[in-house]
Amino acid sequence: MIGRAAEEVSADANELRIVCPPGTSIRWLLPKLEGFREAHPEFNVSLTTDFYPDGGFDPINADIGFSISNFSNRSHDLEVQTLFPIILTPACTPDYRCNMSLKSPEALADCELLHETRSHSDWKTWVGAFRDVGVDPAKGQDFPNIDIATKAAVMGVGVVMADLVLCREELQSGTLVAPFPDMVCKSSDGDICLLAGRHKWHSPKVEAFRSWAYEIAEADRFAAEQFLHG
């Protein structure tokens, strides 16, 4: 019995259970995760791509998770580490920009707005930052996450409120363009961050992942600052 218990403790110490919502998983974590596995072969990585329930991150069922820093119902027993800010600006295909004559932000009032959540917090935040544009953030189509909303924009359906870090591939390739590149703002959701229970925060597996993720995100933090401050 003692031997079996020791094996279970050892297995738990070597298994890293990560929870990351779909959009951040697909657009940030998954393309990079093999790098962590190569750097730390001693850990068995298990990734769940799911949203958190109303209670937020559960430190019992996972070792570490990705979230937004302004999550309203977060437990006080969690440690938080910021990775990179969420910077927003409208984006669409070059053809859509041309067809809709997006020469001024006021023209967005006639466009199909694409939302990554039912709350429309993305567009509400941007319209709140630039109040004179005359855009109604209540209109448009709802999608379950930023990845699907962005793919709809790539298909020419409308204008997505792009996250300049998570949508970097489309913006750099020119698949999507930002019609008003100087009109950027931080999300009301805060930053993309890591969460873990206090009792696990300094465990070897969580510390290894936190250090790796923070280092990998350095380029994203730098790019975000450039977008905000030129």
DODREN-696147 format. One record per residue (C-alpha): x, y, z. Coordinates in pm, 1 decimal. Example, Ala and Ser with C-alpha at 12.3 -4.5 7.8 and 13.67 -1.06 7.14 Angstrom:
2
      east     north        up
    1230.0    -450.0     780.0
    1367.0    -106.0     714.0
***
This chain:
230
      east     north        up
       0.0       0.0       0.0
     282.4     238.4      81.2
     452.3     153.7    -248.4
     131.5     211.4    -444.5
      71.7     544.4    -270.8
     427.9     652.2    -349.1
     374.6     565.5    -717.1
      55.9     773.3    -726.0
     231.1    1072.4    -570.6
     516.3    1040.0    -821.3
     274.7    1014.0   -1115.0
      87.2    1324.9    -997.8
     414.2    1516.5    -963.0
     504.3    1432.7   -1323.7
     164.2    1502.4   -1481.0
      96.3    1865.3   -1576.5
    -274.3    1928.9   -1631.5
    -337.6    2249.4   -1828.3
    -674.8    2411.6   -1898.8
    -688.3    2667.6   -2179.3
    -998.2    2810.2   -2355.0
   -1033.2    2719.1   -2725.3
    -933.9    3048.8   -2883.8
    -614.0    3089.7   -2682.7
    -535.6    2719.2   -2722.5
    -560.3    2720.7   -3100.6
    -403.3    3059.7   -3160.3
    -131.1    3073.4   -2896.8
     -65.1    2764.6   -2687.0
     -92.6    2467.9   -2922.8
     156.8    2599.2   -3183.0
     412.8    2645.1   -2902.6
     339.0    2357.1   -2665.2
     575.3    2108.4   -2828.5
     857.6    2343.1   -2730.1
     767.3    2296.7   -2363.9
     751.1    1919.3   -2405.1
    1097.6    1918.9   -2559.6
    1238.4    2143.1   -2285.9
    1076.2    1940.1   -2006.5
    1040.7    1574.3   -2108.3
    1011.1    1484.4   -1739.6
     648.5    1610.2   -1737.7
     352.0    1441.4   -1903.0
     140.1    1726.1   -2041.8
    -238.0    1693.6   -2048.6
    -428.7    1978.4   -2215.3
    -800.9    2046.8   -2184.8
    -939.6    2312.1   -2421.2
   -1253.0    2429.8   -2252.3
   -1420.0    2733.3   -2102.2
   -1444.0    2774.5   -1727.2
   -1781.1    2749.0   -1553.9
   -1918.0    3045.0   -1357.6
   -1701.5    2950.6   -1061.5
   -1385.1    2993.8   -1265.0
   -1066.1    2788.6   -1263.2
   -1071.0    2476.8   -1043.8
    -726.4    2411.7    -889.4
    -831.6    2059.0    -793.5
    -898.2    1934.3   -1146.2
    -608.8    2119.2   -1312.9
    -258.9    2232.6   -1221.2
    -251.5    2554.6   -1422.3
    -485.0    2740.4   -1653.1
    -511.5    3031.0   -1893.7
    -767.8    3301.8   -1830.4
    -833.5    3675.3   -1844.2
    -706.5    3891.9   -1561.5
   -1042.2    4066.3   -1502.0
   -1244.7    3749.7   -1438.6
   -1516.2    3861.7   -1193.8
   -1577.8    3548.3    -984.1
   -1220.7    3435.4    -928.4
   -1132.4    3258.7    -604.8
    -896.4    3442.0    -369.7
    -698.2    3119.4    -328.1
    -547.1    3149.1    -677.8
    -217.2    3301.5    -786.6
    -216.3    3500.4   -1112.1
      64.3    3580.4   -1356.3
      11.0    3809.4   -1656.1
     139.9    3687.2   -1992.9
      39.7    3955.7   -2243.0
    -229.7    4224.3   -2285.0
    -532.6    4195.0   -2510.7
    -514.5    4476.6   -2767.3
    -817.2    4531.7   -2991.7
    -879.3    4686.8   -3332.6
   -1129.3    4609.0   -3612.2
   -1006.8    4385.4   -3896.4
   -1147.4    4248.7   -4220.6
   -1033.3    4120.0   -4557.8
    -890.3    4370.9   -4807.1
   -1184.6    4301.6   -5040.1
   -1438.0    4367.2   -4764.7
   -1265.1    4694.4   -4677.2
   -1280.7    4799.7   -5041.3
   -1640.5    4686.1   -5098.9
   -1764.9    4864.9   -4785.4
   -1553.8    5176.0   -4851.8
   -1399.6    5164.5   -4505.0
   -1222.8    5497.6   -4531.4
   -1347.6    5628.8   -4197.6
   -1453.1    5449.8   -3876.9
   -1806.8    5581.4   -3917.9
   -1844.0    5345.3   -4215.8
   -1835.1    5053.4   -3970.2
   -2198.7    5135.5   -3889.0
   -2296.9    4972.5   -4219.0
   -2078.7    4662.1   -4171.6
   -2154.5    4317.7   -4033.2
   -1992.7    4305.1   -3690.6
   -1846.5    3969.8   -3580.3
   -1837.7    3901.8   -3204.6
   -1631.3    3642.1   -3020.3
   -1887.8    3619.5   -2737.6
   -2259.0    3678.1   -2686.8
   -2177.4    3962.0   -2449.4
   -2026.2    4167.2   -2735.5
   -1769.1    4290.9   -2484.1
   -1506.1    4315.7   -2758.5
   -1693.7    4567.7   -2970.0
   -1843.1    4742.0   -2665.9
   -1493.9    4808.6   -2533.7
   -1368.6    4949.9   -2862.2
   -1676.7    5165.6   -2922.9
   -1646.4    5289.7   -2564.3
   -1288.1    5394.9   -2631.1
   -1380.1    5577.7   -2952.9
   -1725.2    5715.5   -2877.8
   -1767.4    5932.5   -3187.0
   -1763.4    5648.5   -3442.0
   -2140.8    5593.4   -3426.9
   -2124.4    5212.7   -3427.1
   -2386.8    5003.3   -3249.5
   -2203.6    4717.8   -3073.3
   -2532.0    4530.0   -3021.5
   -2562.9    4444.9   -3390.4
   -2388.2    4163.8   -3574.5
   -2324.0    3791.8   -3543.6
   -2214.4    3597.9   -3235.3
   -1950.6    3324.2   -3232.3
   -1824.8    3098.5   -2950.7
   -1463.4    3220.6   -2954.4
   -1209.2    3447.0   -3124.8
   -1084.5    3171.3   -3354.5
   -1421.7    3110.9   -3521.8
   -1504.2    3482.2   -3535.5
   -1169.6    3547.8   -3704.7
   -1225.0    3267.7   -3954.5
   -1562.2    3420.4   -4040.8
   -1383.9    3750.1   -4108.4
   -1132.7    3568.1   -4332.6
   -1430.6    3429.2   -4527.5
   -1543.2    3788.0   -4590.7
   -1848.9    3773.5   -4366.2
   -1775.8    4098.7   -4186.4
   -1545.3    4284.4   -3947.4
   -1399.2    4109.9   -3643.1
   -1264.9    4287.7   -3337.1
    -917.5    4143.4   -3374.3
    -686.6    4061.5   -3086.7
    -353.0    4187.9   -3219.4
    -164.3    3901.6   -3054.0
    -403.1    3612.9   -3122.1
    -481.2    3733.9   -3476.0
    -119.8    3814.9   -3562.5
     -89.4    3547.0   -3832.6
    -376.6    3685.2   -4040.3
    -266.8    4045.5   -3992.7
      95.8    3978.6   -4080.8
       6.2    3774.7   -4389.1
    -240.3    4037.3   -4511.4
    -531.8    3792.5   -4504.7
    -691.3    4044.8   -4271.8
    -615.8    4416.1   -4256.3
    -681.2    4676.2   -3988.6
    -857.9    4966.5   -4164.5
    -781.5    5201.3   -3874.3
    -447.1    5083.9   -3731.6
    -412.8    5384.9   -3502.3
    -743.9    5309.5   -3331.3
    -639.5    5038.5   -3086.0
    -734.8    4989.8   -2721.8
    -688.9    4745.9   -2436.4
    -966.7    4497.7   -2371.9
   -1194.1    4542.4   -2071.0
   -1117.1    4175.1   -1998.8
    -764.1    4278.3   -1903.4
    -472.1    4055.2   -1997.2
    -418.8    3691.7   -2085.3
    -285.8    3535.6   -1766.5
    -196.0    3209.4   -1595.7
    -376.1    3077.0   -1287.9
    -292.6    2811.4   -1032.6
    -377.6    2727.6    -674.6
    -144.4    2869.3    -412.1
     -53.4    2520.7    -294.7
      73.6    2434.3    -644.6
     216.5    2769.6    -754.4
     575.6    2685.1    -660.9
     563.9    2315.3    -745.3
     833.9    2214.8    -997.2
     591.0    2140.1   -1280.7
     391.0    2463.7   -1242.9
     702.0    2677.3   -1199.4
     855.0    2517.9   -1509.7
     547.9    2594.5   -1719.2
     507.9    2947.1   -1582.3
     870.2    3032.6   -1658.1
     849.7    2885.4   -2006.9
     521.2    3057.7   -2094.4
     637.4    3397.0   -1964.6
     956.9    3376.4   -2169.0
     769.8    3269.4   -2483.2
     522.8    3557.1   -2437.8
     796.4    3823.2   -2423.3
     765.2    3896.5   -2796.3
     388.4    3935.4   -2759.3
     427.0    4179.6   -2470.2
     674.8    4383.6   -2673.3
     448.7    4385.2   -2979.9
     150.4    4490.2   -2770.5
     342.2    4783.6   -2625.5
     441.7    4889.3   -2976.4
      78.8    4883.7   -3087.1
     -28.6    5091.8   -2788.0
     254.4    5344.1   -2776.5
     404.9    5333.3   -3124.3
***
